[in-house]
Amino acid sequence: MNDAAGLTFPVPTARDRLRRIFALAAPTTLLAATQVAALLIEPWLAARQGTLALAGWALVLPFALLLGQMTAGAMGGGVVSAIARALGAKKPDEAAALATHALVIACAGAALFALPLAIFPRSLLGLIGGAETAEAAAAYSAWLFGAGALPTWLTNTLASILRGGGRHALAARGVIGAWIAYPPLAWLLMEPGGMGLAGAGLAFAVAMTGAALIMAAAVMSGSAGFTPSLRTPLRRALFHRILAVGLVACVMATIANLATILVTARIAHHGAAAVAGYGISARMEFLMIPLAFGVGSALTALVGRAVGGGDWPEARRIAWTGGVLALGVTGAIAIPVAIFPAATAAAFTTDPAVRAIASEALSIIAWAMPCLGIGMAFYFAAMGAGRMTFPVAAGLSRIGLAVGGGWVLADLLDFGLPGQFTAVALGITAYGAICAAGVRPGVWGPR
């Protein structure tokens, strides 16, 4: 097979390609399944504290999701991509130096979350959900981000270093324990411990701190195939190598969560029950991300290796194979939710008003959720390729349709909440379609 640059590469079979994706995706998918289970328990625990507590949890949700997406998928993807390309070019010393730079970025990223959301939670959250809901969320936000932001950044950055070195199984094992420990610890602190919703924030911080210590031991022992040195001189070029992909991806993650924040703000005037109901739907929507991440983390590494070796046609084939696989995985969860929205909502809350709104949202939005899955797979693949233009356009389209389309359908055309939920679904669908449109020879190839 000849690439555009005139280089010849052997073409692996589809079975070989699937085997390589599965080998790297399996441990991360197990991690994603564990994370999904923990994240499904979380709103149930919040609902046990009352409707106002559930609304407070929903208010913090987009920021908590952004923390996870930035650390694991966005900046984490930039780390995986940079290290995978360095190793693909047979430069292990450069990979080790990139790992050190990634840890510096993690410390700076943690401060961006901790400072506003731990010190000024009432002011910031009050702008979105009102004073009463912000008060219910304040202590939870302070513990979650004040004590948990740095451990989360370090845990997921260290895991990304291992994935860049092809050690996906080891990276998954280090984080799975944290997600297993989180739900029972959260319950213990929230109910027997009497902390209420704030206990969930402290439990998350404790679980992530333990994971960070385990991951640090693994990376510093050389398990990624190299050993980072904290004495490595910092170089602008190596920061750029990570940030060129990771920073763009972080902006995209911010845009995705900004859509949820702005939709929540639009819904807030309908009351706490509406915020809580949409929060349940948003949690189900964003569960597609860890499911897609199981495949996507493999795509970032495999595409990065192929691109590092100059084999662009194989990079595109890997991306499409993984995209179809992610569509199937996320569809297996989303479609039953779309068919049985009332049963899904009932699993989280007994409040009739919250259940009614959550059911209505899921009956519309869940049908589009597989598009988020395939879009996320191509997003992770694009990070490996260093080709982020189409994912950026997809993210902007998503927020434009969710917020602008919501204004048109819900307000101008007076369809109310169903119109807003339809706009959210249209935004998700556009995201998947545009990300897929970017994986083609005219875009993915040598510059």
N, C-alpha and C positions, 0 to 999 in steps of 0.2 A: 504493500500500500504506500503510495507516494503522498507526502504532505505538500502544502503550498510552497514550502521552502526547498522542495526537491529531495528531501530525505526519505529513505525507504525504511519501513518498520514492519515487522511481522504482525499479523492481525489475529488477536486471540479470538476464540470462538465465543458465542453467547454464553455457553455453559461455563467457560473459564472466567468470563467477566462476572457472572452471577456468583460463582464460587469465591472470587476475590472480594466482592462486595459483602457477601454473607459472612466471610471469615472476619472482616473488620467490623461489620454492623452488628453481629450477634451479641457481643458483650455490651455494646452501647445500647442496643435495643432492650436488653435485660435491665440495664440501668434506667432506661426511659420508662419501662413498665413499672419498676419500683417507684419511680418518681411520680408517675401518673396515679398510682394507688394512694400515695401519700397526699397528693394534691386534691384527690377526690374526698379524702377524709377531712381535709382542712375546712372547707365550707360547712360541712356537717357539724364539726366541733364549734365553729363560729355561730351557727344557727342555734345551737343549744344554749347560747348566752342571750338569745333574744333577737328580735328583728333589727333593733338599732345596732347591736353588735355586728350582725351579719352585714348591714349596710356599711358600717365602718370598715369591716374587712374588705368589702367590695371597693370601697374608696381607695384603699391602699393597694389593691390588687394590681392595677396597671404598673405601679412603680416596682412592686415585688417581681412581677413578670419581666420588667425591663432589666432589673438586676440580674436575673437568671439568664436572659437572652444575651445581654451584653457580655457577660463573663464567659458563658459556655459557647454560644453560637456565633456571636458577632466578633468581639475582640479575640475570643478563643479561636474562632475560625481563622482570623488573621495570623495567629500564632501557629496553628496547625499548617496553614498554607505556606508560611515563610520557612518553617523548619522542614516540611516535606520537600519543598523545592530545593533547599540547600542540600538535603540528603540525596535527592534525585540527581543533583549535580556533583555528588561525591565530595561534599565539603562538610565533614562532621564538626570541625573546629568552628566554622561559621554558624552551624546549628546550635552549638553550645553557647556562643556569644548571643545569638538571638534569644535563647531561653532566658538569659540574664536580663536582657532588655525588656522581655515580656513581664518579668516580675516587677520591674520598676514601673511599668505602665499599670500593672494591677494596683499598686499602692496609690497611684494618682487617681485611678478610676474609683477606688473605694471612697476617697474623700469627696468626690462629686455627689455621691449618694448620702454619705453620713452627715455632712454639714447641713444641708437643708432639711432632710427628712427626719433627723434625730433632734435637731436643735429647734426648728421652727415648724413642727408638724401641723399645729393648729392653724397657723396662718396660711400655709401652702394648701393643705387639704380643704380648709374652709372656703377657698376660692372656687373649688370644684363642687363640693357636696353640701355646703352650708355649715354653719357653726355647730349645730347639734350632732350631725354625723361626724364631723371632724373631731369633736371632743371624744366621741366613742372610739375613734381610731388612733388618737394621739399617742397613748402609752404603747400600743402595739407597734406603731411606726417607729417610736423612739428605740425600743428594744431591737426590732428587726434590723434597722439600718445602723443604729449607733453601735451595737455589738456584733452585728452579723455581716455588714457590708465588706469589711476587709477579709474575714475568713472565707466568704463566698468568692470574692475575686481571686484570692490565692488558691483556693481549692480548684476552681475551674481553669485557672491559668496553668497550674501544675498538671492537671489532667490533659490539657491541650498540648503541653510539651510532650507528654508521653504518647499522645495520639499522633503527633507529628513524627515521632520516632517509630510509629507502627505498633505501639504497645496499647492497643485499644482495650484489651481484656484487663490489663493491670490498671489502666485509668478508670475503668468501670468499677472494678472491685473496690477501689479506694473511696468511691463516692456512694456506692450502693448502701454501705453500712449507715451512712448519715441519713439517707432517706428511710431506711428501716427504723432507725431510732427516733426519728422526728415525731411521728404521730403519737406513740405512747407517751413520750416525754411532754409533748404539747398538752395532751389530756391531763397528765399528772399535774402540770403547773397551772393549767386553766381551771380545773375543777377541784381536786383534793387540795391543791396548793392555794386556791382562792385568788389567783391572779387575773382570772377572766381572760379576755382577748389578748391582753398583754403577754400572757404566758406562752402563747403561740410564737410571738416574736422572740422571746428569750430561748425557747426550745430550739428554734431554727438556728439561732446564733451558736448555741452549744453544739448542735449536731455538725454545723459547718466548721467549727473550730477543730473538732476531732478529726474531720476529714482532711482539713488543711495540714495537720501534723503528719498524718499518714502519707499523704501525697508528697509532702516535702521530703520525707525520708526516702521514698521510692525514687524521686528525681535525683536527689543528691547522691544516691548510691550508684548512679550511672545506668539505671534501668531503661532510659530512653535511647541508649546507645552512645551516650556522651555525658559528661559531667559538667554542668554549668559552674562557673566560678564567679563568686560575688565580687571579686577583684577585677573583673573584666572591664577595661576602659569603655565608657559609654560613647557610642558613635551615632551621629545623626543619620547616617545611611542605614544602619540597622533598625533604628526606630522607624524610619520611613518604610522599610521593608514590611514591617508588621502593620503600621498604621495606614499604609496605602490601601490595604484591604480591610483591616479591622475597624478603622475610623469610619469609613464609608458604611460598613455593616452596622456599626453602632448608631449612626445617624438613621439608618433604615429601621433598626429596632425601636429607636425613639419615635419615629414616625408611626410605626405600627401601634405602639402603645399610646401615642398621642391621639390616635383615632379613637381608642377605647376611652381615654380620659375625656375627650371632647364629647363623645356620645354620652358618657355618664353625666357630664355637665348639662347636656341638653335634656336628659331624662330626669334630672334631679328635681325639677319643678313639679314632677308628678308625685313626689314623696319618697320616703325611705323604702317603702315596699317596692317601688319601681326600680330604685337603685339596687336593692338586694336581688330582685328577680333578674335584672340584666346582668348582675355580677355572676350569678350562676351560669347563665348562658356564655358570658365572656370566659369563665373558667373552662367550660367545655370546649370553647373555640380554641383557647390557647393550649389545651391539652394536645392538640394536633402538632404543636411544635416539638415537645420532647419525643413524640412518636416519630416524626419526620427526622429528628436529630439522630435517631439510631442509624438510619440510612445515610443521612446527610454528613455525619462526621466521617464515615467511610469515604463518601464521595470527595470531600475536601482533600483528604490525604491521597486517594488514588488519582484524582484529577491533577493534584499538585505534582505528584511524581511523574505522571505522563507529560505534563506541560514542562516540568523541569528537564525532562529528557527530549523535549521537542516534538513529541508525538501528539499533535492536536487532534487528528481524526479519532484516535483511541480515547482521548479525553472526552470528546463529544459523545462517543458511544457509551462510555461509562456513565456519563451524566444522564442520558436518556434511559438506560437500563435502571439506574437508581430512581429516577423520577417515576417511572411506572410502578416500581416496587413500593415507593412511598405512597403513591395514590391508592394502591391496594390496602396497605396497612392502615392508613387513616380512614379510608372508606369503611373498613370493617368495624370501626368504632362509631363513626359519625352517622352512617345510614340507619343503624338501629335507633340511635338517639332521635333522628329526624322522624322515624316512624312511630316511636313511643315517647314523645316529649313530656307528656304528663307524668308518666312513670319515672322518667329521669328527674324531673323537678321534685317529685314527691320523695325521692331518695335523700334530698338535701334539706328540706324544710317542711314543717307542718302548717305554716302560716298560709291560709287560703289565698290571700291577696298576692303574696310573693310567689306561690305556686302557679297562680293563673298567669302572671306576667312572664315568669320563667318558661312556662309551657308554650306560650305564644311566641316568645323569642326563639326558642329551640325549634319550634315547628317550621320556622322560616329560615333561620341562619344555619342550622345543622346540615341542610342539603348542600350548602356551599363549602362546608368544612374540608372535604377532600381536596378541593382546589387549593386550600391553604397548605395542605400536605405536600402536593406536588410542587407548588411554588416554593416552599421552604427547601425541598430537596434540590431544586435548581439553584436556589440562592446559595446553599452550602457548596454546591459544585462550582458556581461562579466565583466563590472566594478562592477555591483551589486554582482556578484558571486565571485569577486576577482580572476578571471581566465583569464589572459591577454596574455598568450603565443600565442594562435592562432591569435588574432587580431594583435599582433606585427609582426608575420610572414606574415600576410596578407598585412600590411603596407609596409613591406620591399619588398614583391613581386610586389606590385603596383609601387613603385618608380623604381624598377629594370626593369620592363617591359616598363614603360612609357619613361624612359631615355635610358636605354640600348637597348631596343627593337626599340626605335625611331632612335637610331644611326644605327642599322642594316637595318631597313626598309627604312628610309629616305636617309641615306648616302651611306651605302655599296650597297644596292640594288637599289638606285637611284629612289625611289618612291616619294621623295620630301615631301611637306607638307602633302599630303594624307597618306603617310607612317607614319609620326609622329603622326597624329591624330589616325590612327589605333592602334599604340602602346599604346596611352593613353587609348583607349577603352579596349584593352586587359588587361591593368593594373587594370582598374576598375572592370572588370569581375572577375579577379583572386582574388581581394580583397573580393568581396562578397562570392565567393565560399569557400575560406579558412576560413573566419569568421564563415560561416555556419557549416563547417566540425568540428569545435571545440566544438559545443554544443551537447555533447553526454556523456553517462555515464562514459566512460574511462577517460574523462577530467574533467567534472563537477561532482564532488563527494567529499566526505570527504577525506582529505589527510591521 
